[in-house]
Amino acid sequence: GTINKEKCIMVSFNARLDTIQAAILLARLGRVKKIIATRKKHAAYYTSMLKDVSGIIRLPQETKDEDDVYYTYTIRAERRDELKAYLESKGVETKIQHPYLMPQQPVYVDNPKDNLDKSVRIGKEILCIPIHEKLSYKEMKYVATTIRDFYDKKT
């Protein structure tokens, strides 16, 4: 029911797993704990490198009742779109995960909506930076330093 993986025009199921994908998933399953542990270390590194950056509104946080696997490392950032363009100009791939709220999707246009102002504002601040388990610390340092440079320079 989606167009371009973002706009939902009809209610449908997400059932894209085929036999080959299932076989790959089964092969990776034995390494999943190691992958998660690596991603957690990467997240801790990013947090330590970015916690005092003035333009970062919020970093991912876990509570004692949560156990994040860091599929993404999503920050909330001032001037998000400028930061995204700056990072990409420096060779850092970023992503805006879920750029539309569900009530903003065409399929739900006629449904009643509560006040979405805060959610819309937050949606304009979110940015995913690289976190996959194959990143080196050198690459993560480059990402973090590039973010710091952006806000230090007031680009």
N, C-alpha and C positions, 0 to 999 in steps of 0.2 A: 503493500500500500504506500510505498514511499517513492519519491522522485529525487534523484541525486543524493540518496542516503540521508537526507535531512528533512524534506517537506513531506508530511504524511497527508495523503489525499483520501485514503480510505482505511478503515480499521481492518487489520489483518494480523497474521501470525508471523513471528520471526522464527522460521524453521529452516535455516539454510545449511544445517549440518548434513553433509552427504557422507557416503561410505569412506571415501578417501580421507576426508577431514577427520572422521572418527578414528581411523587407523593412525593418523598422525598424532591426534590427541592422546590415544592410548599409549603410544610410544613416549610421548612427553610426560605423561602422568607420573612416571617413576622419578622424574627430576623436578616435579612441581615444588616440593619443599625447599630445595636448593634455590630454585628460581625466585621464590617468594623471599627467602632470606637475603638474597643478593639485592632484590628490589628494596627491601627494608633498609639495608645498609646505604643504598644509593639515596633513598629518601632522607635518611638521617644526615647524610653528607650535604645534600641540598639545603636542608633546614638549617644546619650550622652555618652554611655559607650565605644564606639569604635572610636570616632572622632579623638582622638590623638594617635592612635596606629600606629607606624611607618611602619609596614608591610601592612597596609590596604591602597590600592591605591585609592579606591573610595567607598563611601557608597551610598545607594539609596538617591536621592534628588527629591523633588517636586518643581516645579515652581508655580507661581501664576496661570498659565493656566492649571495646571495638578492637578489631584486628584487621587493619588495612593491608591488602596485598599489593597496593600501589600499581594497579593496572595503568593508572595515570598518576602524574604528579601535577595537580591542578592548583595553580596559584590564583589569587585575586590581586590584580594589579591596576594601579592608576595608569591612565593613558595606555590601556591595553593594546589598542590597535597600532599605536605608534611603536610600542615595545615589540609587538609581533613583527612589524615591518623591519625594525632595526635588527632583531635577532635573525630574521631570514636574510637580510642583507649581509650578515656576518656568517652565513652558512648554517644557522641553527634552525632546524625544522621545529615548528610549533603547530598546535592544533587548537581550535576552539571546539571543544566537545559539546555536543548538543546546543547549537546556537539558538534554537527556538524552544520556548516553553511549550508544554503540551497544549495549553489553552490557545496558543498562537498558531497551532497547526491548522491548515485549511479544513481538515476533516471535523474539527471541533469549533469552527467559526460561529455556529449558531447556539452553542452551549452557553449558559450563564457563566459569568466570570466574576470572581471576587477582585478586590484591589490587588493588582499585580505589580505595583510600582517598585517595591523593594526587590522582588524577584527579577524584574526586567533590569533594574540597575545592577544587581549582582551578575546577571547574565552577560552584561557588557564589560565585566571586569575579569572574567575567568579566562585562563590561558593554560594549556597543557604544555609542559616542557618535557624533553626526552627523559625517560626513566628505565627503559628496557634493560634487561639483565646483561646484555653484551656491551654496554657502555663502559669505557675505561674511566678511571678517576681523572685522567688528563682531559678527556672530553667533557666530563661533568664540571670540572673546574673552569673550562672554557665557557660553558653555558652560564654558570653562576657569575663568573667575572664579567661576561658580556652584559648580563642583566645589571650588575652593579655599575658598570661603565655607563650604561644608558641613563640610569637615574642620577649618577654623579655628574654627568655632563649636562643634565637637564636638556637633552636633545630636543 
